[in-house]
Amino acid sequence: MMARQSIGAVLPATILVFSSICIQHGCARSEPFAAPVILNTHLPVDQILIISIDAMRPDHLSCYGYDQPTTPAIDSIARDGIRFTRAYTQANWTKPAIASLFTGLYQRNHSVTVGSTLIEPDGTVHKGLKTYPLPAGLSVIAETFSVSGFRTAGYVENSHIVSAQGFARGFEEYERSKPATRAIQKWIEGLGPNDRAFG
């Protein structure tokens, strides 16, 4: 079990780890849109933490070659973990991008957007200014970890990815908190010695 450490020392490669679990050990779904269950319960993964920083440019991070020491905690994660040199988002703003991160789907499939146009998977175009929340029928990553025995919590600062928009599904705790880092640190410190955690 990983000792409780500062946020800067927690493994960052969440999606890679999640993908590896499903590929190497298998995931099972009880129905088409149910959260898959991680079958192998003795995996050496105890804590997984997604850290998403809105609008951060990699060319201003020291670990990506910036000549100023701007990001010592992120640099530490990059040294001890996995640093990706090519990564792509499915949308150019927070809400649909996080919906894709949580579901593994393209925006046209999860339909999470806000603005003047929504294009359905069948190509139907809707005009208007309606906010589209995360659909209730879609499985999200937190549900997968929750049903697989992990403690789950999410703390966000961004107003687009709040509970009212469906992003809390699968989390034991999910709240908008500023600064989120303080709430995350408190949650990590409160975990039991045998708790596996996803946040």
DAJO-V366206 format. One record per residue. RES is the residue in one letter. SS is DSSP state (~ for helix, > for strand, _ for the rest). Layout:
# DAJO-V366206
res: (RES/RES)
ss: (SS/SS)
This chain:
# DAJO-V366206
res: (M/M/A/R/Q/S/I/G/A/V/L/P/A/T/I/L/V/F/S/S/I/C/I/Q/H/G/C/A/R/S/E/P/F/A/A/P/V/I/L/N/T/H/L/P/V/D/Q/I/L/I/I/S/I/D/A/M/R/P/D/H/L/S/C/Y/G/Y/D/Q/P/T/T/P/A/I/D/S/I/A/R/D/G/I/R/F/T/R/A/Y/T/Q/A/N/W/T/K/P/A/I/A/S/L/F/T/G/L/Y/Q/R/N/H/S/V/T/V/G/S/T/L/I/E/P/D/G/T/V/H/K/G/L/K/T/Y/P/L/P/A/G/L/S/V/I/A/E/T/F/S/V/S/G/F/R/T/A/G/Y/V/E/N/S/H/I/V/S/A/Q/G/F/A/R/G/F/E/E/Y/E/R/S/K/P/A/T/R/A/I/Q/K/W/I/E/G/L/G/P/N/D/R/A/F/G)
ss: (_/_/_/_/_/_/~/~/~/_/_/_/_/~/~/~/~/~/~/~/~/~/~/~/~/_/>/>/_/_/_/_/_/_/_/_/>/>/_/_/_/_/_/_/_/_/>/>/_/_/_/_/_/_/_/_/_/~/~/~/_/~/~/~/_/_/_/_/_/_/_/~/~/~/~/~/~/~/~/~/_/_/_/_/_/_/_/_/_/_/_/_/_/~/~/~/~/~/~/~/~/~/~/_/_/_/~/~/~/~/_/_/_/>/_/_/>/>/>/_/_/_/_/_/>/>/>/_/_/_/>/_/_/_/_/_/_/_/_/_/~/~/~/~/~/~/~/_/_/_/>/>/>/>/>/>/_/_/~/~/~/_/~/~/~/_/_/_/_/_/_/_/>/>/>/>/_/_/_/~/~/~/~/~/~/~/~/~/~/_/_/_/_/_/_/_/>/>/_)
